[in-house]
Amino acid sequence: MLSAFRKLMPREDRFFDLFESHSRTLVAGALALQKLLEGGDEVPRYCAEIVRWEHEADDIAREVLQTVRRSFITPFDRGDIKDLIQSMDDAIDQMNKTAKVITLYEVRTFDPLMREMGVTVVDAANLTAEAVPLLSAIAKHATRISELTERVTRVEGRSDDLHDEGLKKLFQSVGRDNPMEYFIGAEIYRHLEDVVDRFEDVANEISGIMIENV
């Protein structure tokens, strides 16, 4: 009886609007991070911009969780909704952590490989922003969602390679003579890699939702 009643109730499709809004903050934050990695006097400006996008993303994530609590019917499992928005929020949180490290050490110049990692962050964000809206018709878009999540995984692999290559070159250039510069550079590389890792987490959450609902 309850099952039949639930089927008659309207679905809470506002979740999809919130997911899409959050995905736009991911793209905006990623673009700001990419501009930041160009270096120069504009670095503080882009660090502050990332902080603003992170705050907006937090607001959206809180709204998703509040909507979960007050919704009788959700488009898919409540736990999956919470895990998805948390993984998305973790991605922009990690961008913010990267900006904080750069602010702390007052870095104004960045290695070419750091800038390439910035490109992978933007790529991962754009793929995520394309995949998230497709969840509103998950069965219809299952093939495309799979393609997008697989591409995020490949981007993450590319980011790993850049991280390893960057650390090696950094050590070769300053590791022996300037340990502090090596430490700071290694921290930036680590945080950039973590950003793309968080996007892979988002892709995995999306894949899990698709498997359960198709």
Protein Blocks (a to p, Z undefined) as FASTA:
>chain_A
ZZmmmmmpccdfklmmmmmmmmmmmmmmmmmmmmmmngpjklmmmmmmmmmmmmmmmmmm
mmmmmmmmmpmbdfbdfklmmmmmmmmmmmmmmmmmmmmmmmmnopabdcfklmmmmmmm
mmmmmmmmmmmmmmmmmmlmmmmmmmmmmmmmmmmmmmmmmmmmmmmmmmmmmmmmmmml
mmmmmmmmmmmmmmmmmmmmmmmmmmmmmmmmZZ
